[in-house]
């Protein structure tokens, strides 16, 4: 980027901002006012990670993996619980004599799923 010489006050377009960001991001100590939108905030976050040492980056990635694994486990457990509740509603509804159409409206299941219970 040696040919990009615009100063901060001269930036007009998003491309200008990206070029400025790429050329100067190692010099930034905090996010400049012109970069206060989501895209640039995320880019600053990624740039900070890129500066990590190999050990720190490994620890960060392991922590992120652990977080995602736990989040997936919790989501799956919640989803399983919701399925079990829905099936229980269908069973009770059938015992009460509700029609398949009514059970479909209550649970958003399809006819084949309800008939199989």
N, C-alpha and C positions, 0 to 999 in steps of 0.2 A: 503494500500500500504506500510506497514512497511518493507516489504522484498525487495522493489525496491530501490536499493541504488546507482544506476548509477548517475554520475555527468553529468552536461550539456555537457562537452566536450567528454563524452563517448557514447552519443546517436547516434545510427547508423540507426535504422529502424524507420518507422512510429509508430510502436507499442511502441518502446522505448520512442519516443517523447510524445505519448499519456499518457503513464504511468507517465512520468516526469511531464507533464502538470497537470494531475489529482492530483498527490501527492503535487505539489508546487503552484498551481494556486492562492491560497490565499496570497502567499508571493510576487507575481509579482506586480510591480508598473507600468510596461509598458511591451509591447510585446518584447520578446527576439528575436534576429536575427534568431534563428533556427525555430521560429514559424511564419515566415513571408510568409505563403501561405494562401490562402482563407479559407481553412477548420479551421485552428487554429485562424485566425482573427475573424471568426464568433463565434468560441467557446469562445474566450476572451470576445466578446460582450455579449454572453449569461451568462457567468460567472459574468460579471459586473451587469447585471440585477438581477441575483440571490442574489447579496449582498444588493439589495435595501431593505429599510424598507417596512413594509406592506403598509403604506400610499403612499410612493413614487412608489412602484410597481403598486398600484391601479391607481395612476395618469398616470403612463407610459402606462398601458394597456388601459385606457380610451382614452388617446391621440392617441395611435395606432389604436384603434377602430374608432375614429373620422377620422383619416387619411384614413383608408381603406374604410370607408363609402363614404367619399368625392371622393376618387379615383374611386370607383365603380359607383357613380353617374355621374361623368364626362365621364367615359368610356361608360356608357349606353347612355348618351346624344349624344356623338359623334357618336356612332353606329346608333342611331335613325336618326341622321342627314344624315349619309351616305346612309341609306336605302331610305330616302326620295329623296335624289339626284339621286339614281339609278332608282327609280320608275319614276321620272321626265324624265330621259333620255329615258326610255322605252316609255313613253307616247309621247314624242316629236318624237322619232324614228318611232313610228307607224304612227304618223301624216305625217311624211316625206315619208312614204312608204317603210321603211327598212324592210327586211325580218326577220322572227323569228330567222333564223340562224345568221344573222348579229347582231341582238340584243343580242343573247346568247354570241357571241364573244365579244361584247362591255361591257357587264355587268356581265358575268359569272353566270347569272341566268339560270334556266333550262326551258325547253319548257313550262311546265305546269304553271310556275310562270308568264311567259310572256303572255301566252294565257289568263290568268285570269285577266289581266289588261285592 
